[in-house]
Amino acid sequence: MENEPPYISKTKRKKEAHALQELGQTLAGLPLHHIKTMDLPEKLRQALIEGKSITSNVAARRHRQYIGVLMRDADPETIQLELDSLDETPAPKPQDDEETGLWLKRLLSLDPSAIEDLLEAFPGMERQQVRQLLRNTQKKGAASQKAQKALEDLIADHINRTN
């Protein structure tokens, strides 16, 4: 009886599991450059990076649960200390804005090979979404500006994922 671990109630275990899942969610919300620099177990780091590309709500929920499971093997105190010490300034990205602008300019010039080149450079990008945003940029008024901003954000997001 002396070697048995202390009794932990089911409620307490659930609260601890929920806290680990919330910590995992906090990690998942971090920019990619922070995730890559943190001292995390490799499986957890890979799952956090993969989670950035999941768009389906159901798949994202399952992935959050998976991250919660992986958090059981991680040291939550160490991770929390690293989170607290993170500098909240964004990573330097001098070429990212320039690269985004170049891709956007090329797409808006209606170069037929631009979409193919973009999808080749960023395989996670969806062809249909890019084509729809490009079509919407051809419209008149605020819809055009909104679509152009959305296309710019999409490109910038994929550039940040690869860096």
Secondary structure, DSSP 4 states (H G I P E B T S, - for coil): -TTSPPP--HHHHHHHHHHHHHHHHHHHTS-HHHHHHS---HHHHHHHHHHTT---HHHHHHHHHHHHHHHTTS-HHHHHHHHHH---SPPP-HHHHHHHHHHHHHHHTT-TTHHHHHHHH-TTS-HHHHHHHHHHHTSSTHHHHHHHHHHHHHHHHHHHHH-
